[in-house]
C-alpha cells in the first residue's frame, strides 16, 4: 500500500508554522502602528542634547515588541534558534535594523518602513504557504496514482502466474512494459516540478525545496524514491518474463 502519511504530516506542520508566523508579523505591525511618532528624528549620536526623561529609546521599545510577537512563537527556538538581532536583520532588512538601532525616536518614515517590512514578511509566509499547499496536492495525487500502479502490477503478476501459453506471456510482457513507461513518465513529471521550484528564489531555504521540507525524513525525495523502487521491480519482472518462457 502506498502511503505518504509522514510527508503529509510534515506539510501540515509547515502550514501551521507559516500561519503562526504570518499572524506574529501582522501583530508586530499592528503594535508598531499604535506607537506615536516624533516630528524630528533623534539619533543616538545626538541624543545627549535631548532631555532623556522626556523620551524613551524607541529601539528598545521596538525590540521588545518584536520579542513579544515574533520571538514569542512556540516553534521559534526549534526552527530559528537565533538572536533577535540576527532575525530582525533577516526578516526586516539590515538597513531598517540599523536605522532602528540608531534611533531614539519614531519618525513617520521609520514607522511606515517597519510596518511595510513586517507586512512583507507576513506576505512571504502567505505566498510560501501556497507553494506548500500545492506540494500537498502533488503528494495526494501521486499517492493515488502510485497506488493504482501498485494494484495493476499485482494483477499482472497474478495473470502471469496463471498464464498457460506463449501468447498470454506476450500480453503480460506488454502490460509490464506499459506500466514501466508510466513510471518513467511520472518520474519526468516529478522532476519538472522540482526543477520549476528551483527557478523561484525563496527566503525560507537555501538549496532544494525537498531538502528543506523533508529534511527530517529518511528520504527527501519520497515520490522519486518510490517511483525508482517501482521501476526496479517492474524491470525485474520484465527480465524474468523475457528469459523464462512457459510452455503452452
C-alpha positions in Angstrom: 0.0 0.0 0.0 1.3 3.4 -1.0 1.3 5.8 2.0 2.7 9.3 2.2 1.4 9.9 5.8 4.7 11.2 7.1 5.1 13.6 4.2 1.6 15.0 4.7 2.3 15.4 8.4 5.4 17.4 7.7 3.5 19.6 5.3 0.7 20.2 7.8 3.2 21.2 10.4 4.9 23.6 8.0 1.5 25.2 7.1 0.7 25.6 10.8 4.1 27.3 11.4 3.5 29.6 8.4 0.1 30.6 9.8 1.6 31.4 13.2 4.5 33.4 11.7 2.2 35.4 9.5 0.0 36.2 12.4 3.0 37.2 14.5 4.3 39.7 11.9 0.9 41.2 11.5 0.6 41.6 15.2 4.1 43.3 15.2 2.9 45.7 12.5 -0.3 46.5 14.4 1.6 47.3 17.6 4.0 49.5 15.8 1.0 51.2 14.2 -0.2 52.1 17.7 3.0 53.9 18.6 3.1 57.7 18.5 5.7 59.4 16.2 8.1 62.3 16.6 8.3 65.1 14.0 12.0 65.3 14.3 14.3 62.3 14.0 16.6 61.9 17.1 19.6 59.6 16.7 21.7 58.1 19.5 24.6 60.2 18.3 22.9 63.4 19.4 20.5 62.1 22.0 22.6 63.8 24.7 21.1 67.1 23.5 17.6 65.8 24.4 16.1 65.6 27.9 16.1 61.8 28.2 13.4 61.9 30.8 11.0 63.1 28.1 12.0 60.5 25.6 12.1 56.7 25.5 14.7 54.9 23.5 12.5 53.7 20.6 14.9 51.0 19.6 14.4 49.3 22.9 10.6 49.5 22.6 10.6 48.1 19.0 12.9 45.2 20.1 10.5 44.5 23.0 7.5 44.4 20.7 9.4 42.2 18.3 10.3 39.9 21.1 6.7 39.8 22.4 5.4 38.9 18.9 7.8 37.2 16.5 10.2 35.7 19.1 7.3 34.5 21.2 6.2 31.9 18.7 6.2 28.4 20.2 8.4 27.0 17.5 10.9 29.9 17.3 13.7 28.2 19.2 13.2 24.9 17.5 13.1 26.3 13.9 15.2 29.6 14.0 17.3 29.4 17.2 19.0 32.8 16.5 19.3 36.0 18.5 16.8 38.8 18.0 19.3 41.0 16.1 20.0 38.3 13.5 16.3 37.5 13.0 15.4 41.2 12.6 18.1 41.7 10.0 16.9 38.7 8.1 13.2 39.4 8.3 13.1 43.2 8.2 16.3 44.1 6.4 19.7 45.2 7.5 19.1 48.9 6.7 15.9 49.0 8.7 17.5 47.3 11.7 20.4 49.7 11.6 18.2 52.8 11.5 16.0 51.4 14.3 19.0 50.7 16.5 20.4 54.2 16.0 17.1 56.0 16.7 15.8 57.4 19.9 12.5 58.5 18.4 10.0 57.0 16.0 9.5 59.2 12.9 6.7 58.7 10.4 9.1 57.4 7.9 10.6 54.8 10.2 7.2 53.7 11.5 5.9 53.2 7.9 9.1 51.4 7.0 8.8 49.0 9.9 5.1 48.3 9.2 5.8 47.7 5.5 8.7 45.3 6.2 6.6 43.4 8.7 3.7 43.1 6.2 6.2 41.9 3.6 7.4 39.2 6.0 3.8 38.2 6.6 3.1 38.1 2.8 6.1 35.9 2.3 4.5 33.4 4.6 1.2 33.7 2.7 2.9 33.1 -0.6 5.1 30.3 0.6 2.0 28.6 2.1 0.5 28.4 -1.4 3.7 26.6 -2.5 3.4 24.2 0.4 -0.3 23.5 -0.3 0.5 22.9 -3.9 3.0 20.3 -2.8 0.4 18.7 -0.6 -1.9 18.3 -3.7 1.0 16.8 -5.6 1.6 14.3 -2.9 -2.0 13.3 -2.7 -2.3 13.0 -6.4 0.8 10.8 -6.7 -0.4 8.7 -3.8 -3.5 7.7 -5.7 -1.6 7.2 -9.0 1.1 5.1 -7.4 -1.5 3.1 -5.5 -3.1 2.3 -8.9 0.3 1.3 -10.3 0.9 -1.0 -7.4 -2.5 -2.6 -7.8 -2.1 -3.0 -11.6 1.3 -4.6 -11.2 -0.2 -7.1 -8.6 -2.9 -8.1 -11.1 -0.3 -8.5 -13.9 1.8 -10.8 -11.7 -1.3 -12.8 -10.8 -2.1 -13.1 -14.5 1.5 -14.3 -15.2 1.2 -17.0 -12.5 -1.9 -18.3 -14.3 -0.6 -17.9 -17.9 -0.9 -21.1 -19.9 0.7 -20.2 -23.3 3.2 -18.0 -25.0 0.7 -15.5 -26.4 -0.5 -14.8 -22.9 3.1 -14.2 -21.8 3.5 -11.7 -24.6 0.4 -9.8 -23.5 1.7 -9.8 -19.9 5.1 -8.6 -21.1 3.5 -5.7 -22.9 1.4 -4.8 -19.9 4.6 -4.7 -17.7 6.3 -2.5 -20.3 3.3 -0.2 -20.4 3.4 0.1 -16.6 7.2 0.8 -16.6 6.6 3.5 -19.2 4.0 5.1 -16.9 6.5 5.1 -14.1 9.1 6.8 -16.3 6.6 9.4 -17.4 5.7 10.2 -13.8 9.4 10.4 -12.9 9.9 13.0 -15.6 6.8 15.0 -14.5 8.0 15.0 -10.9 11.5 16.1 -11.9 9.9 19.0 -13.8 8.0 20.0 -10.7 11.2 20.0 -8.7 13.1 22.0 -11.4 10.4 24.6 -11.6 10.7 25.3 -7.9 14.5 25.7 -8.2 13.9 28.6 -10.5 12.0 30.5 -7.9 14.0 32.4 -5.2 12.9 31.7 -1.6 13.7 33.5 1.6 12.9 30.3 3.5 15.5 27.9 2.3 18.8 27.5 0.5 19.1 24.7 -2.0 16.3 22.4 -2.9 12.7 22.7 -1.7 12.5 19.0 -1.0 15.7 19.1 1.2 14.1 22.0 3.2 10.7 20.5 3.6 11.6 16.8 4.1 14.9 17.2 5.9 13.7 15.2 8.9 12.6 12.3 6.9 14.6 9.3 5.8 14.3 10.2 2.1 14.0 13.8 0.9 12.6 12.9 -2.5 9.8 10.5 -1.5 7.9 10.4 -4.8 11.0 9.9 -6.9 12.3 7.3 -4.5 9.1 5.3 -4.7 8.9 5.6 -8.4 12.5 4.3 -8.7 11.6 1.3 -6.5 8.6 0.5 -8.6 10.7 0.8 -11.8 13.3 -1.6 -10.5 10.7 -4.2 -9.6 9.0 -3.9 -12.9 12.3 -4.3 -14.8 13.0 -7.5 -12.8 9.5 -8.7 -13.8 10.1 -7.9 -17.4 13.6 -9.6 -17.4 12.2 -12.7 -15.7 9.4 -12.9 -18.3 11.7 -12.3 -21.2 14.1 -15.1 -20.1 11.6 -17.6 -18.9 9.1 -19.0 -21.4 6.3 -21.1 -20.2 5.3 -23.9 -22.5 1.8 -23.8 -23.7 
